[in-house]
Amino acid sequence: MEPRLSKYLHMKGSQLGLPIAGTFELTPRCNFNCKMCYVHLTEKEQKLCGRELTTEQWLSIGREAKETGTVFLLLTGGEPTLRPDFPELLHQFKNMGMMVTVNSNGMLPGEGLLQQIINDPPVRINISLYGTSNETYEKQCGIPAYDRVIRNIRALRDAGIEVKVNMSVTPDNKDDIRSVYETAKELNVHTQSTPYMFPPVRLHPEMCGKNFRMDPEDAGKLQAEYDAFRCSEEEFLRRVRALQNLTSPDAGNEDCGDAIGEGIHCRAGSTSFWITWDGKMTPCGQMAEPAVNVLETGFAEAWRQTRANAAAIRLPPECNSCDIKNICHACAAMCYCETGSFSGRPDYVCRMKRSYIDAMMQYWQTKYGGEV
């Protein structure tokens, strides 16, 4: 659950027009080659596409972001730890007074990087755990990295650093979903799993509505299976009852508003922003547009334009009358990536959510056999 302080700051930020939370995408490069990635470029591809921002450019943007109101900062990629200046950037952003979180694949390349992070840690490090064997990693990521990743997670936990495990579920690693959860439980770290893979339209516009992912019905069933084995009977029943009443099981832990089908209802472009590896600000990292060049306009003006651009976005009108609108929460990025338009209905998401609801009801009857 999100801390109350964070919710309060985002609420005040929305009222005052402040960029409370931001993401700096330090690089598109990665030492993994995951089939479903929306941003990954090889070093050669990256150089053909443009130049990564320098250390000083990122620090300058960080200072402007802090002065404009940013409290929470996420460092991501690609794999952000591939940058030789990663320890310096982490240290300097922390010294600016921002609460810094890091997304990583957990490989932590380079001699001494693990120890540097232990000595100067972020608030939390989110690590993608793609499976529980080198064989699964080989299929999913192109590299047998499990042993090293799990060793680094253990070292971070032993040092008292907060770690969260994220699992992106695809046809290559779906059989490891339970063992990933059990491993995270043994490590005493929070885990989150999702079978929804955004189409990688930032890299390949022709991939609109497509990605290396399961059929939506299978994805929904797998998400229900995950809930069935991770939840206590009491929690599972609460979730089933919420779904039966056509309300979100996660109500109170989201910021989705109450009028689906009009403007953006998440925090993208309202109190949060994303800056790409080549210096463009967007409301969300999954959106190729609207984008504003921060280096040309400066941070404050880029944020002003991003807020205005996000406020002008309108979501599918059909969602207003949908019976599962309070469960689905199809976001602007999903609409854009699935259909090429913010106002296009993301059918994949609709089918996945309906499958999830049906499967949750069936799991309740099969596992507990009682009345809802």
C-alpha positions as CSV (number, residue, x, y, z in Angstrom):
1,M,0.0,0.0,0.0
2,E,1.2,3.5,-0.8
3,P,2.3,5.5,2.3
4,R,-0.2,8.2,3.3
5,L,2.4,10.9,3.1
6,S,3.0,10.1,-0.6
7,K,-0.8,10.3,-1.3
8,Y,-1.0,13.6,0.6
9,L,1.9,15.1,-1.3
10,H,0.4,14.0,-4.7
11,M,-3.0,15.5,-3.7
12,K,-1.5,18.8,-2.7
13,G,0.8,18.7,-5.8
14,S,-2.3,18.2,-8.0
15,Q,-3.9,21.3,-6.5
16,L,-0.8,23.4,-6.9
17,G,0.4,22.0,-10.3
18,L,3.6,20.6,-8.9
19,P,5.7,17.7,-10.4
20,I,5.9,15.7,-7.2
21,A,7.3,12.5,-8.7
22,G,9.6,12.0,-11.7
23,T,11.4,9.3,-13.6
24,F,14.8,9.8,-15.2
25,E,15.4,7.2,-17.9
26,L,19.2,7.3,-17.8
27,T,19.9,5.0,-20.7
28,P,18.1,2.7,-23.2
29,R,21.0,0.3,-23.1
30,C,20.7,-3.0,-21.2
31,N,22.8,-6.1,-20.7
32,F,19.7,-8.2,-21.1
33,N,17.8,-8.7,-24.3
34,C,14.2,-9.3,-23.2
35,K,11.8,-9.9,-26.0
36,M,9.0,-7.7,-24.6
37,C,11.0,-4.6,-23.7
38,Y,9.7,-1.2,-24.8
39,V,12.9,0.8,-24.7
40,H,16.0,-1.5,-25.0
41,L,18.6,-0.5,-27.6
42,T,22.0,-2.0,-28.2
43,E,24.9,0.5,-27.8
44,K,25.3,0.7,-31.6
45,E,21.5,1.3,-32.0
46,Q,21.6,3.9,-29.3
47,K,24.4,5.9,-30.9
48,L,22.5,5.9,-34.2
49,C,19.3,7.2,-32.5
50,G,21.0,9.9,-30.5
51,R,23.3,10.8,-27.6
52,E,22.5,10.0,-24.0
53,L,22.4,13.0,-21.6
54,T,25.7,13.8,-19.9
55,T,26.3,13.6,-16.1
56,E,26.0,17.4,-15.8
57,Q,22.9,17.6,-17.9
58,W,21.1,15.1,-15.7
59,L,22.3,16.9,-12.6
60,S,21.1,20.2,-14.0
61,I,17.7,18.8,-14.8
62,G,17.6,17.2,-11.3
63,R,18.3,20.6,-9.6
64,E,15.6,22.2,-11.7
65,A,13.1,19.4,-10.9
66,K,13.8,19.8,-7.2
67,E,13.4,23.5,-7.3
68,T,10.1,23.1,-9.1
69,G,8.7,20.7,-6.5
70,T,9.9,17.1,-7.1
71,V,10.1,15.0,-4.0
72,F,10.2,11.4,-5.4
73,L,12.7,10.4,-8.1
74,L,13.0,7.0,-9.9
75,L,16.1,6.2,-11.8
76,T,15.5,3.6,-14.6
77,G,16.5,2.5,-18.0
78,G,17.3,0.3,-19.9
79,E,19.6,-0.7,-17.1
80,P,20.7,2.5,-15.3
81,T,23.6,0.9,-13.5
82,L,25.4,0.4,-16.9
83,R,26.3,4.1,-16.8
84,P,29.7,4.6,-15.2
85,D,28.4,7.7,-13.5
86,F,25.5,5.9,-11.9
87,P,26.9,6.0,-8.3
88,E,27.6,9.7,-8.7
89,L,24.1,10.5,-10.0
90,L,22.5,8.5,-7.2
91,H,24.6,10.3,-4.6
92,Q,24.0,13.8,-6.0
93,F,20.2,13.3,-6.5
94,K,20.0,12.1,-2.9
95,N,22.0,15.1,-1.7
96,M,19.5,17.4,-3.4
97,G,17.0,16.1,-0.9
98,M,14.9,13.9,-3.2
99,M,13.8,10.4,-2.2
100,V,15.5,8.2,-4.9
101,T,14.3,4.8,-6.0
102,V,16.1,2.6,-8.6
103,N,14.8,0.1,-11.1
104,S,17.4,-2.5,-12.0
105,N,17.6,-6.0,-13.5
106,G,19.9,-6.9,-10.5
107,M,23.0,-7.8,-12.5
108,L,24.9,-4.8,-11.1
109,P,27.8,-4.8,-13.6
110,G,31.3,-3.6,-12.8
111,E,33.6,-4.4,-9.9
112,G,32.5,-2.8,-6.6
113,L,29.1,-1.5,-7.8
114,L,27.2,-3.6,-5.4
115,Q,29.3,-2.4,-2.5
116,Q,28.9,1.2,-3.7
117,I,25.1,0.9,-3.6
118,I,25.3,-0.8,-0.2
119,N,27.4,2.1,1.1
120,D,25.2,4.8,-0.5
121,P,21.8,3.2,-1.0
122,P,18.6,4.5,-2.5
123,V,15.3,4.5,-0.6
124,R,14.4,1.3,-2.4
125,I,15.7,-0.8,-5.3
126,N,13.2,-2.5,-7.5
127,I,14.6,-5.6,-9.1
128,S,13.0,-7.5,-12.0
129,L,13.2,-11.2,-11.2
130,Y,12.3,-13.0,-14.4
131,G,12.3,-16.5,-13.1
132,T,14.0,-18.9,-10.7
133,S,16.6,-20.7,-12.8
134,N,19.3,-19.8,-15.3
135,E,17.4,-21.8,-17.9
136,T,14.4,-19.4,-17.6
137,Y,16.7,-16.4,-17.7
138,E,18.3,-17.7,-20.8
139,K,15.0,-18.0,-22.6
140,Q,13.6,-14.7,-21.3
141,C,16.6,-12.4,-21.2
142,G,19.2,-14.1,-23.4
143,I,21.6,-14.5,-20.5
144,P,21.7,-17.1,-17.7
145,A,21.8,-14.5,-15.0
146,Y,19.6,-16.0,-12.2
147,D,22.4,-17.0,-9.8
148,R,24.0,-13.6,-9.9
149,V,20.8,-11.7,-9.6
150,I,19.6,-13.7,-6.6
151,R,23.0,-13.4,-5.0
152,N,22.8,-9.6,-5.3
153,I,19.3,-9.4,-3.9
154,R,20.4,-11.4,-0.9
155,A,23.4,-9.1,-0.4
156,L,21.2,-6.0,-0.6
157,R,18.7,-7.5,1.9
158,D,21.5,-8.5,4.3
159,A,22.7,-4.9,4.2
160,G,19.3,-3.8,5.3
161,I,18.3,-2.2,1.9
162,E,14.7,-2.3,1.0
163,V,14.1,-4.4,-2.2
164,K,11.0,-5.0,-4.2
165,V,10.8,-7.8,-6.7
166,N,8.8,-7.2,-9.9
167,M,8.0,-10.0,-12.4
168,S,6.9,-9.4,-16.0
169,V,5.2,-12.5,-17.0
170,T,5.5,-13.8,-20.6
171,P,5.1,-17.1,-22.4
172,D,8.8,-17.9,-21.6
173,N,8.6,-17.5,-17.8
174,K,4.9,-18.1,-16.9
175,D,5.7,-21.4,-15.3
176,D,8.0,-19.7,-12.8
177,I,5.4,-17.3,-11.3
178,R,4.7,-19.3,-8.2
179,S,8.4,-20.0,-7.5
180,V,9.2,-16.3,-8.0
181,Y,6.6,-15.5,-5.3
182,E,7.9,-18.2,-3.0
183,T,11.5,-17.0,-3.5
184,A,10.5,-13.4,-2.7
185,K,8.7,-14.6,0.4
186,E,11.7,-16.5,1.6
187,L,13.8,-13.3,1.0
188,N,11.2,-11.2,2.9
189,V,10.7,-8.8,0.0
190,H,7.5,-7.5,-1.5
191,T,6.7,-8.9,-4.9
192,Q,4.4,-7.8,-7.7
193,S,3.6,-9.7,-10.9
194,T,1.9,-8.5,-14.1
195,P,1.1,-10.4,-17.3
196,Y,0.3,-7.2,-19.1
197,M,3.1,-6.2,-21.5
198,F,2.8,-2.8,-23.1
199,P,3.2,-2.8,-26.9
200,P,6.7,-1.3,-27.5
201,V,5.5,1.6,-29.7
202,R,8.3,3.9,-28.6
203,L,10.7,1.6,-30.4
204,H,8.6,0.2,-33.1
205,P,5.4,2.1,-34.0
206,E,4.4,-0.9,-36.2
207,M,4.1,-3.0,-33.0
208,C,1.0,-1.1,-31.9
209,G,-1.3,-3.6,-30.2
210,K,1.3,-6.3,-30.3
211,N,4.1,-7.6,-28.1
212,F,5.7,-10.9,-26.9
213,R,2.9,-11.8,-24.5
214,M,0.1,-14.2,-23.8
215,D,-3.4,-14.1,-25.2
216,P,-5.5,-11.7,-23.1
217,E,-7.7,-14.6,-21.7
218,D,-4.6,-16.5,-20.6
219,A,-3.1,-13.4,-19.1
220,G,-6.2,-12.8,-17.1
221,K,-6.4,-16.4,-15.8
222,L,-2.7,-16.2,-14.8
223,Q,-3.2,-13.0,-12.8
224,A,-6.1,-14.7,-11.0
225,E,-3.9,-17.7,-10.3
226,Y,-1.3,-15.4,-8.8
227,D,-3.9,-13.9,-6.5
228,A,-5.2,-17.3,-5.6
229,F,-1.9,-18.6,-4.2
230,R,-0.6,-15.3,-2.7
231,C,-3.7,-14.2,-0.8
232,S,-5.1,-15.5,2.4
233,E,-8.7,-16.9,2.3
234,E,-9.9,-13.6,3.9
235,E,-8.1,-11.4,1.5
236,F,-9.1,-13.5,-1.5
237,L,-12.7,-13.4,-0.5
238,R,-12.5,-9.6,-0.1
239,R,-11.1,-9.3,-3.7
240,V,-13.8,-11.7,-5.1
241,R,-16.6,-9.7,-3.4
242,A,-15.2,-6.5,-4.8
243,L,-15.1,-7.9,-8.3
244,Q,-18.6,-9.3,-7.9
245,N,-19.8,-5.8,-7.0
246,L,-17.9,-4.4,-10.0
247,T,-15.5,-2.4,-7.9
248,S,-11.7,-2.5,-7.9
249,P,-10.1,-4.9,-5.4
250,D,-7.3,-2.3,-5.1
251,A,-9.6,0.7,-4.4
252,G,-7.9,3.1,-2.1
253,N,-4.4,2.2,-3.5
254,E,-4.9,3.9,-6.9
255,D,-5.2,7.4,-8.1
256,C,-7.7,6.8,-11.0
257,G,-10.4,9.4,-10.3
258,D,-14.1,8.6,-10.7
259,A,-15.0,9.5,-14.2
260,I,-13.5,6.9,-16.6
261,G,-13.7,8.0,-20.2
262,E,-12.8,11.7,-19.9
263,G,-9.4,12.9,-19.1
264,I,-6.3,11.1,-17.7
265,H,-7.1,9.8,-14.3
266,C,-3.6,8.6,-13.1
267,R,-0.9,10.9,-12.1
268,A,0.8,11.1,-15.5
269,G,1.1,14.8,-16.4
270,S,-0.7,15.8,-13.3
271,T,1.9,15.3,-10.5
272,S,4.4,13.0,-12.3
273,F,6.6,13.1,-15.3
274,W,9.1,11.0,-17.3
275,I,12.3,12.2,-18.9
276,T,13.7,9.9,-21.6
277,W,17.3,9.0,-22.1
278,D,17.6,11.7,-24.8
279,G,16.0,14.5,-22.8
280,K,12.3,14.5,-23.7
281,M,9.6,14.9,-21.1
282,T,6.5,12.9,-21.4
283,P,3.6,12.3,-19.0
284,C,4.4,8.5,-19.0
285,G,7.3,6.4,-20.1
286,Q,5.1,4.3,-22.3
287,M,4.0,7.3,-24.4
288,A,6.0,8.5,-27.4
289,E,3.9,11.6,-27.3
290,P,3.2,14.3,-26.3
291,A,6.9,15.0,-25.7
292,V,8.8,18.3,-24.8
293,N,12.5,18.7,-25.2
294,V,13.8,19.6,-21.7
295,L,17.2,20.8,-22.9
296,E,15.6,23.3,-25.3
297,T,12.8,24.6,-23.0
298,G,14.2,24.1,-19.5
299,F,12.5,21.9,-16.9
300,A,9.8,24.4,-15.6
301,E,8.5,25.2,-19.1
302,A,8.6,21.5,-20.1
303,W,6.5,20.7,-17.1
304,R,4.0,23.4,-17.9
305,Q,3.6,22.2,-21.4
306,T,3.4,18.5,-20.3
307,R,0.6,19.4,-17.9
308,A,-1.3,21.2,-20.6
309,N,-0.7,18.4,-23.1
310,A,-1.9,15.7,-20.6
311,A,-4.9,17.7,-19.6
312,A,-6.0,17.8,-23.3
313,I,-6.0,14.0,-23.7
314,R,-9.3,12.3,-23.8
315,L,-9.9,8.6,-23.2
316,P,-12.4,6.3,-25.0
317,P,-16.0,7.4,-24.6
318,E,-17.2,3.8,-24.7
319,C,-15.5,3.1,-21.4
320,N,-18.0,5.5,-19.7
321,S,-20.8,3.0,-20.0
322,C,-18.7,-0.2,-19.6
323,D,-19.9,-2.5,-16.8
324,I,-16.4,-3.1,-15.6
325,K,-15.0,0.4,-15.9
326,N,-14.2,0.6,-12.1
327,I,-12.1,-2.6,-12.4
328,C,-10.5,-2.2,-15.8
329,H,-8.9,1.3,-15.3
330,A,-7.6,1.3,-18.9
331,C,-5.1,4.1,-18.8
332,A,-4.0,6.6,-21.5
333,A,-0.8,4.8,-22.2
334,M,-2.6,1.5,-22.7
335,C,-5.0,3.1,-25.1
336,Y,-2.2,4.7,-27.0
337,C,0.0,1.6,-27.2
338,E,-2.9,-0.7,-28.0
339,T,-4.7,1.4,-30.6
340,G,-2.4,4.3,-31.7
341,S,-4.8,6.7,-30.2
342,F,-5.7,8.0,-26.7
343,S,-9.4,7.7,-27.6
344,G,-9.1,4.1,-28.9
345,R,-10.6,1.3,-26.8
346,P,-7.8,-1.2,-25.7
347,D,-9.6,-4.4,-26.5
348,Y,-6.7,-6.5,-25.2
349,V,-7.1,-4.9,-21.8
350,C,-10.9,-5.4,-21.8
351,R,-10.6,-9.1,-22.6
352,M,-7.8,-9.6,-20.1
353,K,-9.8,-8.0,-17.3
354,R,-13.0,-10.0,-18.0
355,S,-11.0,-13.2,-18.1
356,Y,-9.5,-12.2,-14.7
357,I,-12.9,-11.6,-13.2
358,D,-14.3,-15.0,-14.4
359,A,-11.2,-16.8,-13.3
360,M,-11.3,-15.3,-9.8
361,M,-14.9,-16.4,-9.3
362,Q,-14.0,-19.9,-10.5
363,Y,-11.0,-20.1,-8.2
364,W,-13.1,-19.2,-5.2
365,Q,-15.6,-21.9,-6.0
366,T,-12.9,-24.5,-6.7
367,K,-10.5,-23.6,-3.8
368,Y,-13.0,-22.7,-1.1
369,G,-16.3,-23.9,-2.4
370,G,-18.4,-21.5,-0.4
371,E,-20.8,-18.6,-1.2
372,V,-19.3,-15.3,-2.1
